[in-house]
Amino acid sequence: MKIGGYELSTNTIVPFAYARHTATSGFRIGGLPPTTATPRFAERPQKYFATVELAEGLAITIFYSLTAFGDVDDNHVILNANQPLYGSSLIHAVVHPVSPPFAESEIAAEVSCHAIECGAVQPDQLEVDSPEMPDSVSKIGGRPFAEDEASTGSAFAELAEQGYVQLVQFYSPNPDEMEYVVDFPWDPGWLHWFVKGDSPERWEFAFVIQN
């Protein structure tokens, strides 16, 4: 599976950052969902988070209903953190043809709209002298970083046993460096996005919110 020509690997990563400028194509967060991206679940109001575009003319978009605000109910981020989340109205991904944003979409995005800028391929290690520890940055591919192995490690192990590999690791933007990113839904923490399957028709997605 490739994202923008990059082949997923557990040993190497493509680090990325949230750009100051907006985007209507490519790898991005916020704004309007693509025209051809339709949520699979309707029992909860869905929000748009991100889209990645693939080399095959396909894209994958994340929708969710999780909330970090208000009353603590069953769709609160904290209650669903540090555990595998499979496709449901809480959070799911849909595969669809690449298309421009849907100008008349009624699906809101909490997070402000930003292009995602990718760096160069590099080894997935937190420090040069600690290759066994995966990098904590936002990244394509690689291994999931666990800030607290005791609380999150079992979720990652469970998904690995089922054949999932990490597709994208979204880290909350540093407010000192990216104050322009507003209302990031997983702040503070990470959203880990996993995939398994050898073709678009067979892809299955899972998530872990590390909070």
Residue pairs with C-beta under 8 A, 6 or more apart in sequence:
1 7
1 8
1 54
1 167
1 195
1 203
2 8
2 54
2 55
3 14
3 27
3 52
3 53
3 54
3 140
3 167
3 168
4 26
4 27
4 52
4 53
4 54
4 55
4 118
5 55
6 14
6 118
6 121
6 140
6 141
8 140
8 141
8 165
8 167
8 195
9 124
9 141
9 142
10 124
10 141
10 142
10 143
10 165
10 166
11 123
11 124
11 142
12 121
12 122
12 123
12 124
12 141
12 142
13 121
13 122
13 123
13 124
13 135
13 137
13 139
13 140
13 141
13 142
14 118
14 119
14 120
14 121
14 122
14 139
14 140
14 141
15 118
15 119
15 122
15 135
15 137
15 138
15 139
16 27
16 116
16 117
16 118
16 119
16 138
16 139
16 140
17 116
17 117
17 119
17 138
17 178
18 29
18 114
18 115
18 116
18 117
18 138
18 173
18 178
18 181
19 114
19 115
19 116
19 117
20 114
20 178
20 180
21 114
21 115
22 28
22 30
22 31
22 113
22 114
22 115
23 31
23 113
23 114
23 115
23 116
24 31
24 32
24 100
24 101
25 53
25 98
25 100
26 53
26 115
26 116
27 50
27 51
27 52
27 53
27 115
27 116
27 118
28 50
28 51
28 113
28 114
28 115
28 116
29 49
29 50
29 109
29 111
29 113
29 114
29 116
29 170
30 48
30 49
30 50
30 109
30 110
30 111
30 112
30 113
30 114
31 48
31 101
31 109
31 113
32 48
32 101
32 102
32 103
32 105
32 107
32 109
33 48
33 51
33 61
33 63
33 101
33 102
33 105
33 107
33 109
34 51
34 59
34 61
34 96
34 98
34 99
34 100
34 101
34 102
35 99
35 100
35 101
35 102
36 59
36 96
36 97
36 98
36 99
37 48
37 51
37 59
37 61
37 63
37 94
37 96
37 99
37 102
38 94
38 96
39 46
39 63
39 92
39 94
39 107
40 63
40 87
40 92
40 94
41 63
41 65
41 88
41 89
41 92
42 89
43 89
44 65
44 75
44 89
44 90
45 65
46 63
46 64
46 65
46 89
46 107
47 63
47 64
47 65
47 107
47 108
47 109
47 110
47 185
48 61
48 62
48 63
48 105
48 107
48 108
48 109
49 62
49 63
49 64
49 109
49 111
49 185
50 61
50 62
50 116
50 168
50 170
51 59
51 60
51 61
51 62
52 59
52 60
52 167
52 168
53 59
53 98
54 60
56 200
57 97
57 98
58 95
58 96
58 97
58 98
58 200
59 95
59 96
59 97
59 98
59 99
60 93
60 94
60 95
60 96
60 203
60 205
61 93
61 94
61 96
62 91
62 92
62 93
62 193
63 91
63 92
63 93
63 94
63 107
64 90
64 91
64 92
64 185
65 75
65 89
65 90
65 91
66 75
66 76
66 77
66 80
66 90
66 91
66 185
66 209
67 75
67 76
67 77
68 76
68 77
68 78
68 185
68 187
72 78
72 79
73 79
75 90
77 185
77 186
77 209
77 211
78 211
80 90
80 209
81 189
81 209
81 210
81 211
82 151
82 152
82 155
82 208
82 209
82 210
82 211
83 155
83 208
84 155
84 158
84 159
84 206
84 207
84 208
85 91
85 206
85 207
85 208
85 209
86 204
86 205
86 206
87 93
87 204
87 205
87 206
91 207
92 205
93 193
93 205
95 200
95 203
110 183
110 185
111 181
111 182
111 183
111 184
111 185
112 180
112 181
112 182
112 183
114 180
114 181
118 140
123 131
124 134
124 135
124 139
124 141
124 142
124 143
125 131
125 132
125 133
125 134
125 135
126 133
126 134
126 135
126 136
126 145
127 133
133 145
134 142
134 143
134 144
134 145
135 142
135 145
136 145
136 147
136 171
136 190
137 169
137 171
138 168
138 169
138 170
138 171
139 168
139 169
140 167
140 168
141 165
141 166
141 167
142 166
142 169
143 166
144 152
144 156
144 166
144 169
144 190
144 192
144 208
144 210
145 169
145 190
146 152
146 153
146 156
146 210
147 190
147 210
152 208
152 210
155 208
156 192
156 208
159 194
159 206
159 208
162 196
162 206
163 196
164 194
164 195
164 196
164 204
164 206
165 194
165 195
165 196
166 192
166 193
166 194
167 193
167 194
167 195
167 205
168 192
168 193
169 190
169 191
169 192
169 193
170 186
170 190
170 191
170 192
170 193
171 190
172 184
172 186
172 187
172 188
172 189
172 190
173 181
173 184
173 187
185 191
186 209
186 211
188 211
189 209
189 210
189 211
190 209
190 210
191 207
191 208
191 209
191 210
192 207
192 208
192 209
192 210
193 205
193 207
194 205
194 206
194 207
194 208
195 203
195 204
195 205
195 206
196 203
196 204
196 206
197 203
197 204
